[in-house]
Amino acid sequence: MARRLPSSLVLAAVLLAAAAAGCATSKGAVSAADKAAIKRADDDAESLFSRGRTLREEGRWSEARKAFTAVYEDYPSSPLAGEAQFQAAECAHGDGRFYAAGHAFARYIEDRPLSPHVDVVEKRMYEIGDFLIEDGRRGLWGTGIFSSEEDGVEILRRLASLLATGSYADDALMRLGRYFAGERQWAEAEAPLDQLLRDYPASEWRLEARFLLAWTYRKDNRGPEYDGEKLRRARAHFLAFVAAASSDADRSAEYAERLAAARAEVEAIDADLARKYLARARLYRRMDRPAAALFVLQEAARQWGTTEPGQDAARQAEAMAPAGGGNRE
């Protein structure tokens, strides 16, 4: 194949030709020299693209990828530039270079958001991200060396960001939530799960995301003495899951085991919140603030009186209450 000039030199030649034409052409007109230079650039791009296509069909992925890359990098104005960029990403995928392919697809859709290949790109990015996470767990021959889990996370995050209205954005968020929850990185899991629930009301993953998010808040706390807010969030999500999963008989049967678990967790959280109030009442008593302690105990009994700690709070409140029912400090 004839050696091609870099696009920068082709462009420079076009500009010099335009300057030389100067007054010889009317304003806005394209000279014959300009047209000739553009035609040569388009011909070179077409020749490269054809070579890339031939190499791809022969399974010579790396060489084909280089040819396609040269088309869109050296001839960005070519009508073939967009398709060449997509084909370069496909060649990286075909060559098993999944990390490079994931980022090539992301860059492609970032540059060309109206591409006709959007459906293929988002499917590829999801599969690549999922593969890299799973492959990273094994590492090199099961040794954990050269882990690619973070690479997979990065690809899925870019998918959810670049193609937020696509078919795989909620799948990517769910996959991220599962991964981080499995790694016990509770705060990292909460963000994608919360985004899924907030931004994708029609997602098929809503029930599972709700249940998993409730668990992340349940686990992401240091106990009732410290993290009452996260306990309340967990409780709210468990209750929302129960309401949605028990909305009809078929769904109740399908989620029977998880419904039982969610209801049990709500009861356990209620007991933890009552213990939090008991701890606060003890603090008020040590501070010699009996009225404040009494108020907190009464609130614990009112809100969580069906739990054992709530019943304990009721007994303590009854013992502390003044004979006349007053509540003064």
C-alpha positions in Angstrom: 0.0 0.0 0.0 1.3 3.5 -0.8 2.6 5.4 2.1 0.0 7.9 3.3 0.7 11.4 4.7 -0.3 12.2 8.2 -3.6 14.2 8.4 -1.7 17.2 9.8 0.4 17.4 6.7 -2.7 17.0 4.5 -4.5 19.7 6.4 -1.5 22.0 6.1 -1.4 21.4 2.3 -5.1 22.3 2.1 -4.6 25.5 4.1 -1.5 26.6 2.0 -3.4 25.9 -1.2 -6.3 28.0 0.1 -4.0 30.9 1.0 -2.3 30.7 -2.4 -5.6 30.9 -4.2 -6.3 34.1 -2.2 -8.0 36.6 -4.5 -8.3 34.1 -7.3 -11.4 32.6 -5.7 -14.5 34.2 -4.5 -15.3 34.4 -0.8 -16.5 31.0 0.6 -15.5 29.1 -2.6 -13.4 25.9 -2.6 -10.5 25.9 -5.0 -9.7 23.0 -7.3 -6.5 22.4 -5.2 -8.6 22.2 -2.0 -10.9 19.7 -3.6 -8.1 17.6 -4.8 -6.4 17.6 -1.4 -9.7 16.6 0.3 -10.3 13.9 -2.3 -6.8 12.5 -1.6 -7.5 12.4 2.1 -10.8 10.7 1.6 -9.2 8.1 -0.7 -6.5 7.4 1.8 -9.1 7.0 4.6 -11.2 4.7 2.4 -8.1 2.6 1.5 -7.2 2.3 5.2 -10.7 1.3 6.1 -10.9 -1.3 3.4 -7.6 -2.8 4.7 -8.9 -2.8 8.2 -12.0 -4.6 7.1 -10.0 -7.3 5.3 -7.7 -7.8 8.3 -10.7 -8.1 10.6 -12.3 -10.8 8.4 -9.0 -12.7 8.5 -9.1 -12.6 12.3 -6.0 -10.4 12.5 -7.5 -8.2 15.2 -4.5 -6.2 16.3 -3.6 -5.2 12.8 -7.2 -4.4 11.8 -7.5 -2.3 15.0 -4.5 -0.2 14.0 -5.9 0.4 10.5 -9.3 1.5 11.8 -7.7 3.6 14.5 -5.6 5.4 11.8 -8.8 6.3 9.9 -10.5 8.1 12.7 -7.4 9.6 14.2 -5.6 10.7 11.1 -8.7 11.5 9.0 -11.3 12.8 11.5 -13.3 14.5 8.8 -13.7 11.4 6.7 -17.3 10.0 6.4 -15.8 6.7 7.5 -14.3 8.1 10.8 -17.2 7.2 13.0 -17.6 3.6 11.7 -13.8 3.1 11.9 -13.8 4.1 15.6 -16.6 1.6 16.3 -14.8 -1.1 14.4 -11.5 -0.4 16.3 -13.4 -1.0 19.6 -14.9 -4.2 18.1 -11.4 -5.4 17.1 -10.1 -4.9 20.6 -13.1 -6.9 21.9 -12.5 -9.7 19.3 -8.8 -9.8 20.3 -9.8 -10.4 24.0 -8.4 -7.0 25.1 -11.5 -6.3 27.2 -10.3 -3.4 29.3 -9.1 -1.6 26.2 -12.3 -2.5 24.4 -14.5 -1.2 27.3 -12.8 2.2 27.2 -12.8 2.3 23.4 -16.5 1.7 23.4 -17.0 4.4 26.1 -14.9 6.9 24.2 -16.8 6.1 21.0 -20.2 6.7 22.5 -18.9 9.8 24.3 -17.8 11.2 20.9 -20.8 9.9 19.0 -23.9 9.8 21.3 -26.3 9.5 18.3 -24.5 6.5 16.9 -26.6 3.7 15.3 -24.5 1.2 17.3 -25.7 2.4 20.7 -27.5 -0.9 21.4 -24.4 -2.9 20.7 -22.1 -0.6 22.6 -24.1 -0.7 25.9 -24.4 -4.5 25.7 -20.7 -4.8 25.1 -19.8 -2.5 28.0 -22.1 -4.3 30.4 -20.7 -7.7 29.5 -17.1 -6.4 29.7 -17.6 -4.8 33.1 -19.3 -7.9 34.4 -16.5 -10.1 33.0 -13.7 -8.0 34.4 -15.3 -8.0 37.9 -15.6 -11.8 37.9 -12.2 -12.3 36.3 -10.7 -10.1 38.9 -12.0 -12.3 41.7 -9.9 -15.1 40.2 -6.9 -13.2 39.2 -4.1 -14.9 37.3 -4.9 -18.6 37.4 -6.8 -18.2 40.7 -3.9 -16.5 42.5 -5.6 -13.1 42.8 -2.7 -11.5 40.9 -3.5 -8.8 38.3 -7.0 -8.3 39.6 -9.3 -6.5 37.2 -12.2 -5.9 39.5 -11.6 -2.1 39.7 -11.4 -2.0 35.9 -14.8 -3.7 35.6 -16.3 -1.2 38.1 -14.9 1.7 36.1 -16.4 0.4 32.8 -19.9 -0.1 34.5 -19.8 3.4 36.0 -19.0 4.9 32.6 -21.9 2.9 31.1 -24.4 4.1 33.7 -23.1 7.7 33.2 -22.8 7.9 29.4 -25.9 5.8 28.6 -28.1 6.8 31.5 -31.3 6.4 29.3 -30.2 3.2 27.7 -31.3 -0.4 28.4 -28.4 -1.4 30.6 -27.9 1.5 32.9 -30.0 0.0 35.7 -28.4 -3.4 35.1 -25.0 -1.7 35.6 -26.1 0.0 38.8 -27.5 -3.2 40.2 -24.2 -5.1 39.3 -22.2 -2.4 41.1 -24.4 -2.6 44.2 -24.1 -6.3 44.3 -20.3 -6.2 43.9 -19.7 -3.7 46.6 -22.2 -5.4 49.0 -20.3 -8.6 48.4 -17.1 -6.9 49.3 -18.7 -5.4 52.4 -18.0 -1.9 51.1 -21.4 -0.7 52.3 -21.1 3.0 51.6 -19.9 2.2 48.0 -22.9 -0.1 47.5 -25.4 2.4 48.8 -24.7 5.0 46.0 -25.6 2.9 42.9 -28.5 1.2 44.6 -30.0 4.5 45.7 -29.5 5.9 42.2 -31.3 2.9 40.7 -34.3 3.4 43.0 -34.3 7.2 42.4 -33.8 7.3 38.6 -35.3 4.1 37.3 -38.9 3.7 38.5 -39.7 1.0 35.9 -36.6 -1.1 36.4 -37.1 -4.8 36.9 -34.4 -4.6 39.6 -36.3 -2.3 42.0 -37.4 -4.9 44.5 -34.0 -6.6 44.7 -32.3 -3.2 44.9 -34.6 -2.1 47.7 -33.9 -5.3 49.7 -30.2 -5.0 49.1 -30.1 -1.3 50.0 -31.9 -2.0 53.2 -29.3 -4.6 54.1 -26.4 -2.2 53.3 -27.8 0.4 55.7 -28.4 -2.4 58.3 -24.8 -3.5 58.1 -23.3 -0.1 57.7 -23.6 1.0 61.3 -21.7 0.7 64.5 -24.7 -0.2 66.6 -27.8 1.6 67.9 -25.8 3.9 70.2 -24.1 5.6 67.2 -25.9 5.1 63.9 -29.6 5.6 64.5 -30.1 7.4 61.2 -28.8 4.4 59.2 -31.0 2.1 61.2 -34.0 4.2 60.3 -33.1 4.2 56.6 -32.7 0.4 56.7 -36.1 0.1 58.4 -37.8 2.4 55.8 -36.4 0.4 52.9 -37.4 -2.9 54.5 -40.9 -1.6 55.0 -41.0 -0.3 51.4 -39.8 -3.8 50.2 -42.5 -5.5 52.2 -45.2 -3.2 50.8 -44.1 -3.8 47.2 -43.4 -7.5 47.5 -46.7 -8.3 49.2 -48.8 -6.2 46.7 -50.5 -9.4 45.3 -50.7 -13.1 46.1 -48.4 -14.3 43.4 -45.7 -11.8 44.3 -46.1 -12.6 48.0 -45.5 -16.3 47.2 -42.5 -15.5 45.1 -40.8 -13.4 47.7 -42.1 -15.3 50.8 -38.6 -16.0 52.2 -37.4 -12.4 51.7 -40.6 -11.0 53.1 -40.2 -13.0 56.3 -36.6 -11.8 56.5 -37.5 -8.2 56.0 -40.2 -8.3 58.6 -37.8 -9.9 61.1 -35.3 -7.2 60.4 -37.9 -4.4 61.0 -38.6 -6.0 64.4 -34.9 -6.2 65.2 -34.3 -2.6 64.1 -37.2 -1.5 66.3 -35.5 -3.2 69.2 -32.2 -1.6 68.4 -33.8 1.9 68.2 -35.4 1.2 71.6 -32.0 0.3 73.0 -30.7 3.6 71.6 -33.3 5.5 73.6 -32.5 3.4 76.7 -28.8 4.4 76.3 -29.8 8.0 75.9 -32.0 7.8 79.1 -29.0 6.5 81.0 -26.9 9.4 79.8 -29.6 11.9 81.0 -29.8 10.2 84.4 -26.0 10.5 84.8 -26.3 14.2 83.9 -29.0 14.5 86.6 -31.7 15.3 84.1 -34.5 13.0 85.2 -37.3 14.7 83.2 -35.3 14.3 80.0 -34.6 10.7 80.8 -38.3 10.1 81.5 -39.4 11.7 78.3 -37.0 9.5 76.2 -38.2 6.4 78.0 -41.8 7.3 77.4 -41.0 7.8 73.7 -39.3 4.5 73.4 -42.3 2.8 75.0 -44.7 4.6 72.7 -42.8 3.9 69.5 -41.3 0.4 70.1 -43.4 -0.9 73.0 -43.9 -4.3 71.2 -40.2 -5.1 71.6 -38.5 -6.3 74.7 -36.3 -3.1 75.0 -39.4 -1.0 74.5 -41.2 -2.8 77.3 -38.2 -2.3 79.5 -38.4 1.4 78.7 -42.1 1.4 79.7 -41.2 -0.2 83.0 -38.5 2.3 83.8 -40.7 5.2 82.8 -43.5 3.9 85.1 -41.0 3.6 88.0 -39.7 7.2 87.3 -43.0 8.9 86.7 -43.9 11.3 89.6 -47.1 10.5 91.5 -49.0 13.5 90.1 -47.9 12.8 86.6 -45.6 15.8 86.5 -42.6 15.9 84.3 -40.4 18.8 85.6 -36.7 19.1 86.1 
